[in-house]
């Protein structure tokens, strides 16, 4: 279940780097000061070169912090935007319903399957019947925003370095 997370997914699937960020200046032989956004003001901007990596233009490896509201403890909450699909799987003794959820600041391809029961409890507004025209326009707008986010990720990745999250 998605919820409050530290820079994305947990465990093995969590992103290893965030950024890219521009280098403000070199400090000594092995440290660099980065130009971090104001959302990361609580993070010290000087990093050892082992924590940095040259930016690679693969958008799936880059998590932009500008479009994400980061809390004081450097975490953020994923907000579900729309249910894209529904499926029911038959187990031995019961049926389990799942819904495919589109999350804010994520691409349509990154939608996840979540337990329908949990989603109804946490986000009941997703299940309320609404005008189909509004849902269609919202879906189209989200696809356009996803494409713009992809372009921003690709363009922003031409310069700078990424900050390593896990040593």
DSSP file (Angstrom, degrees, kcal/mol; ACC not computed):
  #  RESIDUE AA STRUCTURE BP1 BP2  ACC     N-H-->O    O-->H-N    N-H-->O    O-->H-N    TCO  KAPPA ALPHA  PHI   PSI    X-CA   Y-CA   Z-CA
    1    1 A X              0   0    0      0, 0.0     2,-0.1     0, 0.0   113,-0.1   0.000 360.0 360.0 360.0 132.0    0.0    0.0    0.0
    2    2 A X        +     0   0    0      1,-0.1     2,-0.2    75,-0.0    75,-0.0  -0.470 360.0 119.9 -79.6 155.4    1.4    3.4   -0.9
    3    3 A X        +     0   0    0     -2,-0.1    75,-1.3    73,-0.1     2,-0.5  -0.767  65.9   0.1-174.9-137.8    1.4    6.1    1.7
    4    4 A X  E    S+A   77   0A   0     -2,-0.2     2,-0.3    73,-0.2    73,-0.2  -0.631  74.2 166.4 -76.2 124.3    4.0    8.3    3.4
    5    5 A X  E     -A   76   0A   0     71,-2.4    71,-2.2    -2,-0.5     2,-0.9  -0.910  42.7-111.9-138.1 162.7    7.4    7.3    2.0
    6    6 A X  S    S-     0   0    0      2,-0.3    69,-0.2    -2,-0.3    68,-0.1  -0.853  93.7 -33.0-100.1 102.5   10.9    8.5    1.9
    7    7 A X  S    S-     0   0    0     -2,-0.9     8,-0.5    67,-0.2     2,-0.3   0.839 119.3 -53.3  54.6  39.8   11.7    9.6   -1.7
    8    8 A X  S    S+     0   0    0     68,-0.2    -2,-0.3     6,-0.1     6,-0.1  -0.788 104.6  18.8 111.4-145.5    9.5    6.9   -3.3
    9    9 A X  S    S-     0   0    0     -2,-0.3     2,-0.2     4,-0.3     6,-0.2  -0.148  70.9-116.4 -69.2 160.4    9.3    3.1   -2.8
   10   10 A X    >   -     0   0    0      4,-0.1     3,-1.0     3,-0.1    -1,-0.1  -0.534  65.8  -5.5 -93.4 161.0   10.7    1.2    0.1
   11   11 A X  G >  S-     0   0    0      1,-0.2     3,-1.6    -2,-0.2    -2,-0.0  -0.225 123.3  -3.8  69.0-142.1   13.4   -1.4    0.2
   12   12 A X  G 3  S+     0   0    0      1,-0.3    -1,-0.2     0, 0.0    -3,-0.0   0.759 132.4  54.4 -63.0 -27.5   15.2   -2.8   -2.8
   13   13 A X  G <  S+     0   0    0     -3,-1.0    -4,-0.3     2,-0.1    -1,-0.3   0.443  80.3 116.0 -89.4   0.7   13.0   -0.9   -5.3
   14   14 A X  S <  S-     0   0    0     -3,-1.6    -6,-0.1    -6,-0.1    -4,-0.1  -0.376  78.1 -97.5 -69.7 148.8   13.7    2.5   -3.8
   15   15 A X        -     0   0    0     -8,-0.5    -1,-0.1    -6,-0.2    46,-0.1  -0.400  24.8-152.4 -66.4 141.9   15.5    5.0   -6.1
   16   16 A X  S    S+     0   0    0      1,-0.1   149,-3.7   149,-0.1   150,-0.7   0.737  75.5  31.3 -86.4 -23.7   19.2    5.2   -5.4
   17   17 A X  E     -B  164   0B   0     44,-0.4    46,-0.3   147,-0.3     2,-0.3  -0.953  59.6-162.2-134.7 151.6   19.6    8.8   -6.6
   18   18 A X  E     +B  163   0B   0    145,-2.1   145,-3.0    -2,-0.3     2,-0.3  -0.902  49.1   5.9-123.2 160.2   17.6   12.0   -6.7
   19   19 A X  E     -B  162   0B   0     44,-0.9   143,-0.2    -2,-0.3     2,-0.1  -0.896  49.8-122.2 129.6-160.6   18.3   15.0   -8.8
   20   20 A X  E     +     0   0B   0    141,-0.7     2,-0.4    -2,-0.3   142,-0.3   0.391  47.2 176.0 -84.5 157.9   19.9   16.1  -11.0
   21   21 A X  E     -B  161   0B   0    140,-3.8   140,-3.0    -3,-0.2     2,-0.2  -0.966  29.9-113.1-129.5 147.3   21.4   19.1   -9.2
   22   22 A X        -     0   0    0     13,-0.5    13,-2.8    -2,-0.4     2,-0.6  -0.503  30.2-115.5 -78.0 146.9   23.9   21.7  -10.4
   23   23 A X  E     -D   34   0C   0     11,-0.2    11,-0.3    -2,-0.2     3,-0.1  -0.738  25.3-171.0 -82.8 121.8   27.3   21.8   -8.8
   24   24 A X  E     -     0   0C   0      9,-2.8     2,-0.3    -2,-0.6    10,-0.2   0.924  64.4 -28.0 -78.5 -48.5   27.8   25.2   -7.0
   25   25 A X  E     -D   33   0C   0      8,-1.4     8,-3.0     2,-0.0     2,-0.4  -0.988  58.5-106.9-163.7 160.3   31.5   24.8   -6.2
   26   26 A X  E     -D   32   0C   0     -2,-0.3     2,-0.6     6,-0.2     6,-0.2  -0.777  26.1-160.1 -92.5 135.8   34.2   22.3   -5.5
   27   27 A X  E  >  -D   31   0C   0      4,-2.9     4,-1.0    -2,-0.4     3,-0.4  -0.933  58.5 -43.5-119.5 106.5   35.4   22.1   -1.9
   28   28 A X  T  4 S-     0   0    0     -2,-0.6     3,-0.0     1,-0.2     0, 0.0  -0.310  95.5 -53.3  70.1-157.6   38.8   20.5   -1.7
   29   29 A X  T  4 S+     0   0    0      1,-0.1    -1,-0.2    -3,-0.1     3,-0.0   0.695 133.5  29.9 -90.1 -20.3   39.7   17.4   -3.7
   30   30 A X  T  4 S+     0   0    0     -3,-0.4    19,-2.2    18,-0.0     2,-0.3   0.261 104.2  72.2-128.5  13.4   36.8   15.1   -2.7
   31   31 A X  E  <  -DE  27  48C   0     -4,-1.0    -4,-2.9    17,-0.2     2,-0.3  -0.969  48.4-168.9-135.8 149.6   33.8   17.3   -1.9
   32   32 A X  E     -DE  26  47C   0     15,-2.5    15,-2.9    -2,-0.3     2,-0.5  -0.989  18.1-137.2-134.9 143.8   31.2   19.3   -3.9
   33   33 A X  E     -DE  25  46C   0     -8,-3.0    -9,-2.8    -2,-0.3    -8,-1.4  -0.888  26.5-154.6 -98.3 129.7   28.6   21.8   -2.8
   34   34 A X  E     -D   23   0C   0     11,-2.7     2,-1.1    -2,-0.5   -11,-0.2  -0.728  20.9-119.8-104.7 152.6   25.3   21.3   -4.7
   35   35 A X        -     0   0    0    -13,-2.8   -13,-0.5    -2,-0.3     2,-0.2  -0.784  42.2-172.0 -87.2  96.1   22.5   23.8   -5.5
   36   36 A X        -     0   0    0     -2,-1.1     9,-0.1   -15,-0.1   -15,-0.0  -0.628  24.8-106.6 -91.3 149.4   19.6   22.1   -3.7
   37   37 A X    >   -     0   0    0     -2,-0.2     3,-1.8     1,-0.1    -1,-0.1  -0.266  34.1-105.2 -69.3 163.1   16.0   23.3   -4.1
   38   38 A X  G >  S+     0   0    0      1,-0.3     3,-1.4     2,-0.2     4,-0.1   0.737 117.6  69.2 -63.8 -21.5   14.4   25.0   -1.1
   39   39 A X  G 3  S+     0   0    0      1,-0.3     3,-0.3     2,-0.1    -1,-0.3   0.765 101.8  47.2 -65.9 -23.2   12.4   21.8   -0.4
   40   40 A X  G X  S+     0   0    0     -3,-1.8     3,-1.9     1,-0.2    -1,-0.3  -0.045  72.4 124.0-106.0  29.8   15.7   20.2    0.7
   41   41 A X  T <   +     0   0    0     -3,-1.4    -1,-0.2     1,-0.3    -2,-0.1   0.769  68.4  61.9 -62.0 -25.7   16.8   23.1    2.9
   42   42 A X  T 3  S+     0   0    0     -3,-0.3     2,-0.4    -4,-0.1    -1,-0.3   0.585  89.2  86.8 -77.0  -9.1   17.2   20.7    5.8
   43   43 A X  S <  S-     0   0    0     -3,-1.9     2,-0.2     2,-0.0    -7,-0.1  -0.786  87.2-118.2 -95.6 132.3   19.8   18.8    3.9
   44   44 A X        -     0   0    0     -2,-0.4    -2,-0.1     1,-0.1    -3,-0.0  -0.515  21.9-142.6 -66.4 130.5   23.5   19.9    4.2
   45   45 A X  S    S+     0   0    0     -2,-0.2   -11,-2.7    -4,-0.1     2,-0.5   0.455  71.1  91.8 -82.7   0.9   24.5   20.8    0.6
   46   46 A X  E     +E   33   0C   0    -13,-0.2     2,-0.4   -15,-0.1   -13,-0.2  -0.836  53.9 177.7-101.4 129.6   28.1   19.5    0.7
   47   47 A X  E     -E   32   0C   0    -15,-2.9   -15,-2.5    -2,-0.5     2,-0.1  -0.965  31.2-115.2-133.6 145.4   28.7   15.9   -0.4
   48   48 A X  E >   -E   31   0C   0     -2,-0.4     3,-2.1   -17,-0.2     4,-0.3  -0.450  36.2-113.9 -69.7 149.3   31.7   13.6   -0.9
   49   49 A X  G >  S+     0   0    0    -19,-2.2     3,-1.1     1,-0.3    -1,-0.1   0.754 114.4  66.6 -62.0 -23.1   32.3   12.5   -4.5
   50   50 A X  G 3  S+     0   0    0    -20,-0.3    -1,-0.3     1,-0.2   -19,-0.1   0.711  98.3  54.0 -69.6 -17.7   31.4    8.9   -3.6
   51   51 A X  G <  S+     0   0    0     -3,-2.1   113,-3.1   113,-0.0     2,-0.3   0.491 101.9  74.1 -90.8  -4.6   27.8   10.1   -3.0
   52   52 A X  E <   -C  163   0B   0     -3,-1.1     2,-0.3    -4,-0.3   111,-0.2  -0.754  56.7-172.8-111.8 155.5   27.5   11.7   -6.4
   53   53 A X  E     -C  162   0B   0    109,-1.3   109,-2.2    -2,-0.3     3,-0.1  -0.995  35.7 -99.5-144.9 143.1   27.1   10.3   -9.9
   54   54 A X  E     -C  161   0B   0     -2,-0.3   107,-0.2   107,-0.2     2,-0.1  -0.387  55.3 -96.9 -61.0 139.4   27.1   11.8  -13.3
   55   55 A X        -     0   0    0    105,-1.2     2,-0.4   -34,-0.1    -1,-0.1  -0.362  35.7-157.9 -66.5 132.9   23.6   12.4  -14.5
   56   56 A X        -     0   0    0      2,-0.1     2,-0.9    -2,-0.1     5,-0.1  -0.919  19.9-129.9-109.0 137.6   22.1    9.7  -16.7
   57   57 A X        +     0   0    0     -2,-0.4     2,-0.8   101,-0.1     3,-0.1  -0.085  66.8 122.7 -84.9  39.7   19.2   10.7  -19.0
   58   58 A X    >   -     0   0    0     -2,-0.9     3,-2.0     1,-0.1     4,-0.4  -0.886  49.9-157.9 -97.3 107.9   17.0    7.7  -18.0
   59   59 A X  G >  S+     0   0    0     -2,-0.8     3,-0.8     1,-0.3    -1,-0.1   0.739  87.5  64.8 -63.0 -22.2   13.8    9.3  -16.6
   60   60 A X  G 3  S+     0   0    0      1,-0.2    -1,-0.3    -3,-0.1    -3,-0.0   0.702 101.9  50.6 -72.8 -16.0   12.9    6.2  -14.6
   61   61 A X  G <  S+     0   0    0     -3,-2.0     2,-0.5    -5,-0.1   -44,-0.4   0.517  98.6  78.9 -95.0  -6.6   16.0    6.7  -12.5
   62   62 A X    <   -     0   0    0     -3,-0.8     2,-0.6    -4,-0.4   -44,-0.1  -0.893  56.7-166.8-111.2 128.7   15.3   10.3  -11.7
   63   63 A X        -     0   0    0     -2,-0.5   -44,-0.9   -46,-0.3     2,-0.3  -0.934  18.4-144.3-111.9 107.2   12.8   11.5   -9.0
   64   64 A X        -     0   0    0     -2,-0.6     3,-0.1     1,-0.1   -44,-0.1  -0.527  11.1-166.7 -74.0 133.2   12.1   15.2   -9.4
   65   65 A X  S >  S+     0   0    0     -2,-0.3     3,-0.8     1,-0.2     5,-0.2   0.615  75.7  76.3 -92.6 -13.1   11.6   17.0   -6.1
   66   66 A X  T 3  S+     0   0    0      1,-0.2    -1,-0.2     3,-0.1    -2,-0.0   0.868  98.9  42.4 -66.8 -36.1   10.2   20.2   -7.5
   67   67 A X  T 3  S+     0   0    0     -3,-0.1     2,-0.5    38,-0.1    -1,-0.2   0.414 103.8  80.2 -91.7   2.8    6.8   18.7   -8.3
   68   68 A X  S <  S-     0   0    0     -3,-0.8     2,-0.9    -4,-0.0   -29,-0.0  -0.925  77.6-131.5-115.1 132.3    6.5   16.8   -5.0
   69   69 A X        -     0   0    0     -2,-0.5     2,-0.5     8,-0.2     8,-0.4  -0.718  28.7-159.2 -81.8 108.2    5.5   18.4   -1.7
   70   70 A X        -     0   0    0     -2,-0.9     6,-0.2    -5,-0.2     4,-0.0  -0.770   8.3-135.2 -94.6 130.1    8.2   17.2    0.7
   71   71 A X    >   -     0   0    0      4,-3.8     3,-1.8    -2,-0.5    -1,-0.1  -0.157  32.4 -94.7 -74.5 173.4    7.4   17.3    4.5
   72   72 A X  T 3  S+     0   0    0      1,-0.3    -1,-0.1     2,-0.1    -2,-0.0   0.794 126.2  56.2 -61.2 -29.2    9.8   18.5    7.2
   73   73 A X  T 3  S-     0   0    0      2,-0.1    -1,-0.3     1,-0.0     3,-0.1   0.165 122.2-106.4 -90.2  20.2   11.0   15.0    7.8
   74   74 A X  S <  S+     0   0    0     -3,-1.8     2,-0.3     1,-0.2   -67,-0.2   0.830  84.5 115.3  60.7  36.9   12.0   14.7    4.1
   75   75 A X        -     0   0    0    -69,-0.2    -4,-3.8   -68,-0.1     2,-0.3  -0.828  46.5-158.0-124.1 167.6    9.1   12.4    3.2
   76   76 A X  E     -A    5   0A   0    -71,-2.2   -71,-2.4    -2,-0.3     2,-0.5  -0.977  16.2-122.0-144.3 158.7    6.1   12.8    1.0
   77   77 A X  E     -A    4   0A   0     -8,-0.4     2,-0.3    -2,-0.3   -73,-0.2  -0.887  21.1-133.1-106.1 128.4    2.6   11.3    0.6
   78   78 A X        -     0   0    0    -75,-1.3     2,-0.5    -2,-0.5    27,-0.1  -0.611  21.7-153.6 -73.8 134.3    1.5    9.7   -2.6
   79   79 A X        -     0   0    0     -2,-0.3    25,-3.1    25,-0.2     2,-0.2  -0.952  10.2-132.4-115.3 122.6   -2.0   10.9   -3.6
   80   80 A X  E     +F  103   0D   0     -2,-0.5    23,-0.3    23,-0.2     3,-0.1  -0.522  23.8 179.2 -73.9 140.1   -4.2    8.7   -5.7
   81   81 A X  E     -     0   0D   0     21,-3.4     2,-0.3     1,-0.4    22,-0.2   0.782  57.9  -5.4-107.9 -41.3   -5.8   10.6   -8.6
   82   82 A X  E     -F  102   0D   0     20,-1.3    20,-3.1    57,-0.0     2,-0.6  -0.997  56.4-120.3-157.5 151.2   -7.9    8.0  -10.5
   83   83 A X  E     -F  101   0D   0     -2,-0.3    18,-0.2    43,-0.3     3,-0.1  -0.886  26.8-178.8 -95.8 121.9   -8.8    4.3  -10.7
   84   84 A X  E     -     0   0D   0     16,-3.3     2,-0.3    -2,-0.6    17,-0.1   0.781  60.5  -3.4 -91.9 -30.6   -7.8    3.0  -14.1
   85   85 A X  E     -F  100   0D   0     15,-0.9    15,-2.6     2,-0.0     2,-0.3  -0.967  55.3-145.5-157.9 165.3   -8.9   -0.6  -13.9
   86   86 A X  E     +F   99   0D   0     -2,-0.3     2,-0.3    13,-0.2    13,-0.2  -0.997  15.8 176.6-140.5 142.1  -10.5   -3.2  -11.6
   87   87 A X  E     -F   98   0D   0     11,-2.6    11,-3.2    -2,-0.3     2,-0.5  -0.993  17.4-149.1-144.5 151.6   -9.9   -7.0  -11.3
   88   88 A X  E     -F   97   0D   0     -2,-0.3     2,-0.4     9,-0.2     9,-0.2  -0.985  12.7-160.8-122.9 123.8  -11.2   -9.7   -9.0
   89   89 A X  E     -F   96   0D   0      7,-2.9     7,-3.0    -2,-0.5     2,-0.6  -0.874  14.8-133.9-105.9 136.3   -8.9  -12.7   -8.3
   90   90 A X  E     -F   95   0D   0     -2,-0.4     5,-0.2     5,-0.2     2,-0.1  -0.788  24.0-176.2 -91.8 118.6  -10.4  -15.9   -7.0
   91   91 A X        -     0   0    0      3,-3.1     5,-0.0    -2,-0.6     0, 0.0  -0.390  47.5 -84.0 -96.8-175.6   -8.6  -17.5   -4.0
   92   92 A X  S    S+     0   0    0      1,-0.2     3,-0.1    -2,-0.1    -2,-0.0   0.912 122.3  11.0 -58.2 -44.7   -9.5  -20.8   -2.5
   93   93 A X  S    S+     0   0    0      1,-0.1     2,-0.3     0, 0.0    -1,-0.2   0.537 128.3  22.4-116.0  -8.2  -12.2  -19.5   -0.2
   94   94 A X        -     0   0    0     -5,-0.0    -3,-3.1     2,-0.0     2,-0.4  -0.971  68.7-109.1-154.0 166.5  -12.9  -15.9   -1.3
   95   95 A X  E     -F   90   0D   0     -2,-0.3     2,-0.5    -5,-0.2    -5,-0.2  -0.830  26.3-155.0 -98.7 138.9  -12.6  -13.3   -4.0
   96   96 A X  E     -F   89   0D   0     -7,-3.0    -7,-2.9    -2,-0.4     2,-0.4  -0.967   7.7-152.1-118.6 118.9  -10.1  -10.5   -3.7
   97   97 A X  E     -F   88   0D   0     -2,-0.5    19,-2.2    -9,-0.2    20,-0.5  -0.729  14.4-176.2 -92.7 136.8  -10.8   -7.3   -5.6
   98   98 A X  E     -FG  87 115D   0    -11,-3.2   -11,-2.6    -2,-0.4     2,-0.4  -0.946  10.1-154.4-128.4 151.1   -7.9   -5.0   -6.7
   99   99 A X  E     -FG  86 114D   0     15,-2.7    15,-2.8    -2,-0.3     2,-0.6  -0.967  18.3-128.4-125.2 144.2   -7.9   -1.7   -8.4
  100  100 A X  E     -FG  85 113D   0    -15,-2.6   -16,-3.3    -2,-0.4   -15,-0.9  -0.827  33.5-158.8 -91.7 119.5   -5.2   -0.1  -10.6
  101  101 A X  E     -FG  83 112D   0     11,-3.3    11,-1.8    -2,-0.6     2,-0.5  -0.846  14.7-147.8-111.4 131.5   -4.5    3.3   -9.2
  102  102 A X  E     -F   82   0D   0    -20,-3.1   -21,-3.4    -2,-0.4   -20,-1.3  -0.855  23.4-152.7 -92.0 125.8   -2.9    6.3  -10.9
  103  103 A X  E >   -F   80   0D   0     -2,-0.5     3,-1.4     4,-0.3   -23,-0.2  -0.729  22.4 -99.5-102.3 148.7   -0.9    8.3   -8.4
  104  104 A X  T 3  S+     0   0    0    -25,-3.1   -25,-0.2    -2,-0.3     3,-0.1  -0.359 108.9  20.1 -62.5 144.4   -0.1   12.1   -8.6
  105  105 A X  T 3  S+     0   0    0      1,-0.3     2,-0.3   -27,-0.1    -1,-0.3   0.669 107.5 105.2  67.0  20.1    3.4   12.9  -10.0
  106  106 A X  S <  S-     0   0    0     -3,-1.4    -1,-0.3     2,-0.0     2,-0.1  -0.911  72.4-113.1-125.8 155.9    3.6    9.4  -11.6
  107  107 A X    >   -     0   0    0     -2,-0.3     3,-1.3     1,-0.1    -4,-0.3  -0.438  30.6-112.1 -79.6 160.0    3.2    8.3  -15.2
  108  108 A X  G >  S+     0   0    0      1,-0.3     3,-1.6     2,-0.2    -1,-0.1   0.865 119.6  59.6 -59.7 -35.9    0.3    6.1  -16.3
  109  109 A X  G 3  S+     0   0    0      1,-0.3    -1,-0.3    -7,-0.0    -7,-0.0   0.705  99.7  57.9 -65.8 -19.1    2.8    3.3  -16.8
  110  110 A X  G <  S+     0   0    0     -3,-1.3    -1,-0.3    -7,-0.1    -2,-0.2   0.241  75.6 130.8 -97.1  12.4    3.7    3.5  -13.1
  111  111 A X    <   -     0   0    0     -3,-1.6     2,-0.3    -9,-0.1    -9,-0.2  -0.355  46.7-145.1 -63.6 147.4    0.1    2.9  -11.9
  112  112 A X  E     -G  101   0D   0    -11,-1.8   -11,-3.3   -13,-0.0     2,-0.5  -0.840  11.5-117.5-120.5 153.6    0.0    0.2   -9.2
  113  113 A X  E     +G  100   0D   0     -2,-0.3     2,-0.3   -13,-0.2   -13,-0.2  -0.784  39.9 177.7 -87.5 127.5   -2.5   -2.5   -8.2
  114  114 A X  E     -G   99   0D   0    -15,-2.8   -15,-2.7    -2,-0.5     2,-0.3  -0.901  39.3 -88.8-128.9 156.7   -3.9   -2.0   -4.7
  115  115 A X  E  >  -G   98   0D   0     -2,-0.3     4,-2.2   -17,-0.2   -17,-0.2  -0.496  32.6-143.4 -66.1 126.3   -6.4   -3.8   -2.6
  116  116 A X  H  > S+     0   0    0    -19,-2.2     4,-2.4    -2,-0.3     5,-0.2   0.884  97.7  55.2 -61.1 -40.4   -9.8   -2.3   -3.3
  117  117 A X  H  > S+     0   0    0    -20,-0.5     4,-1.6     1,-0.2    -1,-0.2   0.912 109.8  45.7 -60.3 -45.0  -11.0   -2.6    0.3
  118  118 A X  H  > S+     0   0    0      1,-0.2     4,-2.4     2,-0.2     5,-0.3   0.899 112.5  50.8 -65.9 -40.7   -8.0   -0.6    1.6
  119  119 A X  H  X S+     0   0    0     -4,-2.2     4,-3.1     1,-0.2    -2,-0.2   0.883 107.7  53.1 -65.8 -37.7   -8.4    2.1   -1.1
  120  120 A X  H  < S+     0   0    0     -4,-2.4    -1,-0.2     1,-0.2    -2,-0.2   0.871 112.0  46.4 -64.8 -35.7  -12.1    2.5   -0.3
  121  121 A X  H  < S+     0   0    0     -4,-1.6     3,-0.4    -5,-0.2    -2,-0.2   0.929 122.5  33.2 -70.9 -45.4  -11.3    3.1    3.4
  122  122 A X  H  < S+     0   0    0     -4,-2.4    -2,-0.2     1,-0.2     2,-0.2   0.844 134.0  23.0 -82.2 -34.4   -8.4    5.6    2.8
  123  123 A X    ><  +     0   0    0     -4,-3.1     3,-1.5    -5,-0.3     4,-0.3  -0.569  62.6 161.1-134.7  68.6   -9.7    7.3   -0.4
  124  124 A X  G >   +     0   0    0     -3,-0.4     3,-1.7     1,-0.3     4,-0.5   0.778  68.9  72.5 -64.2 -25.2  -13.5    7.0   -0.7
  125  125 A X  G >  S+     0   0    0      1,-0.3     3,-0.6     2,-0.2    -1,-0.3   0.751  86.8  65.3 -62.1 -22.9  -13.7    9.9   -3.1
  126  126 A X  G <  S+     0   0    0     -3,-1.5    -1,-0.3     1,-0.2   -43,-0.3   0.739 103.6  46.4 -69.5 -21.3  -12.2    7.7   -5.8
  127  127 A X  G <  S+     0   0    0     -3,-1.7    -1,-0.2    -4,-0.3    -2,-0.2   0.450  84.1 110.5-103.5  -2.7  -15.2    5.5   -5.8
  128  128 A X  S <  S-     0   0    0     -3,-0.6     2,-0.3    -4,-0.5    -3,-0.0  -0.504  78.4-108.3 -72.7 141.2  -17.9    8.1   -5.8
  129  129 A X        +     0   0    0     -2,-0.2     2,-0.3     1,-0.0    -1,-0.1  -0.547  48.4 174.9 -72.2 129.9  -19.9    8.3   -9.1
  130  130 A X        -     0   0    0     -2,-0.3     2,-0.2    -3,-0.0     5,-0.0  -0.841  42.2 -71.5-131.2 167.8  -19.0   11.4  -11.0
  131  131 A X     >  -     0   0    0     -2,-0.3     4,-1.9     1,-0.2     3,-0.4  -0.416  39.3-139.9 -61.8 128.4  -19.8   12.8  -14.3
  132  132 A X  H  > S+     0   0    0      1,-0.2     4,-2.4     2,-0.2     5,-0.2   0.824  99.8  58.5 -62.9 -33.1  -18.0   10.8  -17.0
  133  133 A X  H  > S+     0   0    0      2,-0.2     4,-2.3     1,-0.2    -1,-0.2   0.907 106.1  47.8 -64.1 -41.1  -17.1   13.9  -19.0
  134  134 A X  H  > S+     0   0    0     -3,-0.4     4,-2.6     2,-0.2    -2,-0.2   0.911 111.4  51.0 -65.6 -42.1  -15.2   15.3  -16.1
  135  135 A X  H  X S+     0   0    0     -4,-1.9     4,-2.4     2,-0.2    -2,-0.2   0.898 110.1  50.3 -61.3 -40.2  -13.4   12.0  -15.5
  136  136 A X  H  X S+     0   0    0     -4,-2.4     4,-2.5     2,-0.2    -2,-0.2   0.930 112.1  46.5 -63.8 -45.4  -12.4   11.9  -19.2
  137  137 A X  H  X S+     0   0    0     -4,-2.3     4,-2.6     1,-0.2    -2,-0.2   0.897 112.1  50.9 -64.5 -39.6  -11.0   15.5  -19.1
  138  138 A X  H  X S+     0   0    0     -4,-2.6     4,-2.4     2,-0.2    -1,-0.2   0.912 110.5  49.6 -62.8 -42.3   -9.1   14.7  -15.9
  139  139 A X  H  X S+     0   0    0     -4,-2.4     4,-2.1     2,-0.2    -2,-0.2   0.925 111.8  47.9 -62.5 -44.9   -7.6   11.6  -17.5
  140  140 A X  H  X S+     0   0    0     -4,-2.5     4,-2.2     1,-0.2    -2,-0.2   0.909 111.8  50.2 -62.9 -41.7   -6.5   13.6  -20.5
  141  141 A X  H  X S+     0   0    0     -4,-2.6     4,-2.7     1,-0.2    -1,-0.2   0.904 109.7  50.8 -62.9 -41.8   -5.1   16.3  -18.4
  142  142 A X  H  X S+     0   0    0     -4,-2.4     4,-2.4     2,-0.2    -1,-0.2   0.878 109.0  50.9 -65.1 -37.9   -3.1   13.8  -16.3
  143  143 A X  H  X S+     0   0    0     -4,-2.1     4,-2.1     2,-0.2    -1,-0.2   0.922 111.6  47.6 -64.7 -43.1   -1.7   12.1  -19.4
  144  144 A X  H  X S+     0   0    0     -4,-2.2     4,-2.4     1,-0.2    -2,-0.2   0.917 112.1  49.8 -63.3 -42.9   -0.6   15.6  -20.7
  145  145 A X  H  X S+     0   0    0     -4,-2.7     4,-2.5     1,-0.2    -2,-0.2   0.888 109.2  52.4 -63.2 -38.2    1.0   16.4  -17.3
  146  146 A X  H  X S+     0   0    0     -4,-2.4     4,-2.1     2,-0.2    -1,-0.2   0.904 109.8  48.5 -63.2 -41.0    2.8   13.0  -17.3
  147  147 A X  H  X S+     0   0    0     -4,-2.1     4,-2.3     2,-0.2    -2,-0.2   0.908 111.7  49.1 -66.1 -41.0    4.2   13.8  -20.7
  148  148 A X  H  X S+     0   0    0     -4,-2.4     4,-2.6     2,-0.2    -2,-0.2   0.897 109.8  52.1 -64.1 -39.8    5.3   17.2  -19.6
  149  149 A X  H  X S+     0   0    0     -4,-2.5     4,-2.5     2,-0.2    -1,-0.2   0.898 108.8  50.8 -62.1 -40.9    6.9   15.7  -16.5
  150  150 A X  H  X S+     0   0    0     -4,-2.1     4,-2.5     2,-0.2    -2,-0.2   0.925 110.9  48.1 -62.0 -45.2    8.8   13.3  -18.7
  151  151 A X  H  X S+     0   0    0     -4,-2.3     4,-2.8     1,-0.2     5,-0.2   0.894 111.5  50.4 -62.8 -39.8   10.1   16.2  -20.9
  152  152 A X  H  X S+     0   0    0     -4,-2.6     4,-2.8     2,-0.2    -1,-0.2   0.905 110.6  49.7 -64.3 -40.7   11.1   18.1  -17.8
  153  153 A X  H  X S+     0   0    0     -4,-2.5     4,-0.9     2,-0.2    -2,-0.2   0.929 113.8  45.2 -62.9 -45.0   13.0   15.1  -16.5
  154  154 A X  H  < S+     0   0    0     -4,-2.5     3,-0.4     1,-0.2    -2,-0.2   0.923 117.1  43.9 -65.8 -43.9   14.8   14.6  -19.8
  155  155 A X  H >< S+     0   0    0     -4,-2.8     3,-1.4     1,-0.2     4,-0.3   0.906 112.6  51.5 -68.9 -41.8   15.6   18.3  -20.3
  156  156 A X  H >< S+     0   0    0     -4,-2.8     3,-0.5     1,-0.3    -1,-0.2   0.663 100.7  65.1 -69.0 -15.8   16.7   18.8  -16.7
  157  157 A X  T 3< S+     0   0    0     -4,-0.9    -1,-0.3    -3,-0.4    -2,-0.2   0.480  76.1  86.2 -88.1  -2.2   19.0   15.8  -16.9
  158  158 A X  T <  S+     0   0    0     -3,-1.4     2,-0.3    -4,-0.2    -1,-0.2   0.826  97.7  29.0 -69.4 -29.4   21.3   17.3  -19.5
  159  159 A X  S <  S+     0   0    0     -3,-0.5     2,-0.1    -4,-0.3  -139,-0.1  -0.926  98.6  29.3-128.4 152.3   23.4   19.1  -16.8
  160  160 A X  S    S-     0   0    0     -2,-0.3  -105,-1.2  -140,-0.1     2,-0.3  -0.450  70.8 -81.9 106.0-172.6   24.3   18.4  -13.2
  161  161 A X  E     -BC  21  54B   0   -140,-3.0  -140,-3.8  -107,-0.2  -141,-0.7  -0.842  30.5-120.0-130.5 166.6   24.8   15.4  -10.9
  162  162 A X  E     -BC  19  53B   0   -109,-2.2  -109,-1.3    -2,-0.3     2,-0.5  -0.842  23.8-124.1-109.2 149.9   22.5   13.2   -8.9
  163  163 A X  E     -BC  18  52B   0   -145,-3.0  -145,-2.1    -2,-0.3     2,-0.3  -0.812  23.2-127.1 -96.3 126.7   22.6   12.8   -5.2
  164  164 A X  E     -B   17   0B   0   -113,-3.1  -147,-0.3    -2,-0.5     3,-0.1  -0.565  20.1-170.5 -75.4 131.0   23.1    9.2   -3.8
  165  165 A X  S    S+     0   0    0   -149,-3.7     2,-0.5    -2,-0.3    -1,-0.2   0.857  72.5  38.3 -88.7 -38.8   20.4    8.3   -1.3
  166  166 A X              0   0    0   -150,-0.7    -1,-0.2     1,-0.1  -150,-0.0  -0.960 360.0 360.0-119.0 122.9   21.8    5.0    0.0
  167  167 A X              0   0    0     -2,-0.5    -1,-0.1    -3,-0.1  -151,-0.0   0.513 360.0 360.0 -70.0 360.0   25.6    4.5    0.5
